[in-house]
Amino acid sequence: MAGHAPVTTSQLNRHVMTTVTVTYLPHIGGDSSTSSHKHTAMQKALFSTILASALFASTTMAQVALAPKSNTSGLFFGLNSSGSAIRGDDFSNGTESGAGLAAQIGFGFTPRFALYAEAAGASIRSDFGNYGLGQFDLGARYNFANTKRALVPYLQAALSARAASQDDVVIDDGAGGTTTGKLQVSGTGFTFGGGLEYFFTPKVALNTSLGWTVGEFSTVKFENVSVDGLNLDATSTRFNLGISWFPMLSRAK
């Protein structure tokens, strides 16, 4: 009812003990000692039952209160759908984008600190046809973790390797002829970003993240010929949405 303070477990226990104590008063005015003994035995049984029920309820409530809602320690895996975009001065549209997949594996050494690896791939649309963009990250994550909360924000940073490739590219050989083959550019960069995990259970979470990668493509390869020193600056962005799984349930508070 409005205006009444909530009843705590300790108040409930005191109320049960008081009620049982009053009920356990000796029977006065009985017809025989046998009847009194039977009545006393019933009171003792009732007292034991009520006391056991009260203790069980108190223990259950304590266990529920202490049960973790989230877990960011130990081994974890992730699988996400992703949207990627890449921008550079030498790209046909300035910014080109496409969809793909991303997968993670990592280990939380504490509830707050983890190392992870992520591999992602996307099909990027451009004026010259679609091409593949792949990225591999090796990084560290800081979780704003609290096992009493289901929502866990995090920040992360990684060293990255990127590669873009396209099949059936026609190259003019400079002598009036052409060659068709696979063209690939690759390089390294640095990725930073963050995300949120919402835990449906202490082991399974919905994950969403956003990351930016800065760096350059430094190597170009056509078929079996590679040339270094390309120095093509490019910034890429990746948005992930998927599921994270933490099979090792932590008991850290």
Secondary structure, 3 states (H helix, E strand, C coil): CCCCCCCCHHHHHHHHHHHHHHHCCCCCCCCCHHHHHHHHHHHHHHHHHHHHHHHHHHHHHHHHHHCCCCCCCEEEEEEEEEEEEEECCCCCCCEEEEEEEEEEEEEECCCCEEEEEEEEEEEECCCCCCEEEEEEEEEEEEECCCCCCCEEEEEEEEEEEEEEEEEEEEEECCCCCEEEEEEEEEEEEEEEEEEEEEECCCCEEEEEEEEEEEEEEEEEEECCEEEEEEEEEEEEEEEEEEEEECCCCCCCC
